[in-house]
Amino acid sequence: MDEIAKKLAGLGLPGIILVILTVTSAGSNAAIVAALTAIGGPFGIVGGIGILGLITVVGDTVAGYGIEAVLKAVYTERSKTESVRYLLKEIKDLPISEELKLKLKNHLSPETVTEVEDVQPPQTIEIVEE
């Protein structure tokens, strides 16, 4: 198993995606070509191979800056044109750690209080007629 993991790690992210395409298509060359053509969009199989290369560049960039910095930058830009409430709901549904979700939420709306404050119960006032 370790040998397989070492070989897959050597392929890089595009290679892993290509391996996943191969496994899901049961090794059929036609299915692999169809999948590459589909992800290539209007540029066909050449575009699909280009997308695999683009994934490498994006993956290296994310690894260089860190996922937290990249997500903060993306949500900062999106908050200029989209509702912060919508973005906060989207962050809540992301498949990331709760700690990272909290950091992103605080980045978007720092005035949001994350701690529970003591709330006094309402006072009852009795009105007596004399």
N, C-alpha and C positions, 0 to 999 in steps of 0.2 A: 504494500500500500504506500509506503514511503517513497518507493521508486516512482510510482505513478504520480504522486504529488510533486516530486522534483521535476519530472518531465513536463507536467502541466504548468508549473510555475515558470519554467523556461520559455514557454510559449507566449507568455504575457496575456493581457486581457483580450486582445483580438483573437488570439489562438484559442483561448478558453471558450469564447463565444462561438468560434467555428466548431470546436469539439462538441459543444452543446447542440449546435445545429445538426451535426452529424449523428449524434446519439438519438436525438428526437426524430430524425428522419429515417432511422433504422439503417443508416449507412448508404442510403440510396443517393447516387450522384445527382439524379434529376431533382430530388427534393432539396439537396444542398444548393444547387444552382438556382432553383426557384426561390429559396429563402434569401439568397444573396441578391437576386434580382428584385425581390420584394422590398428589402431594406434599402436598395439602391434607388428606389423610386423611378423617376423618369430617366435616370442615367444607367439603368439596368445593372448588369453584373459588375461592370467597372465601378459604378457608383457604390455598390455594396461593398466591394473591396476597399474603396475609398473611405466609406463609413467606418470600416474596421480600423483603418489607419487613423481616422479622426478620433475614434474612441481612445486610441493610445495617447494622442496628444492631450485630450481632455483629462484622461486618467492621470497622466504625469503632472499636469497643472494642478489638479485637485490634491494630489499627493504632496506637491511642493508647498502649497499654501495651507492645506488642512481643510477638512470638510466644513468645520465651523466657520472659518473666514469666508469660504466660498458661499455658503448658505446665507450668511449675514449680508454679504454684498448683493446677492440675488434678491433677497427680500427687501433690502433697502431700496433698490431700483424699482421693484414692483410696487412698493408702497407709495411711490410718486404718482402712479396712475391707477392703482386699485385701492379698494377699501381696506383699512387696517383690520377691521372686524372679519372680513372675508379671509385675509391672510392668516390671522390668528386661528381661525377654524381649520384652515388648510394645514397649518403647522401641527395642530392637535391630532390630525389624522395621518401624519407622516410616520413611516416605519423607522423611527430613530429613537434614541434613548430619551428618557424623561428629562434628564439633565440638559441635553442639547435642546430639547423643546423649550424648556424654561429659559435657557439663554437666548434663544431666538425670540421668544415672546417678550422678554425684557428688553431686547434690542429694538424691537418694533414699537413698543409702547412702555417706556420706562416708568411712567407714572402709575402703571397698574400695580396694585398692592398684592403681593403674593402671600403675605402672612395674614392670618385671621385676627381681626381686632375684636376686643370685647365690646359687645353691643349691649347697651342698657335696655332692659324691657320698658315698654311704655308705662308711664305713670297713669294711675286711675285717679280721676278727679271727681269728687262727689259734689253735686250741686244740691244745696239744701234751700228750700223756699221758707222764708220767715213770714 
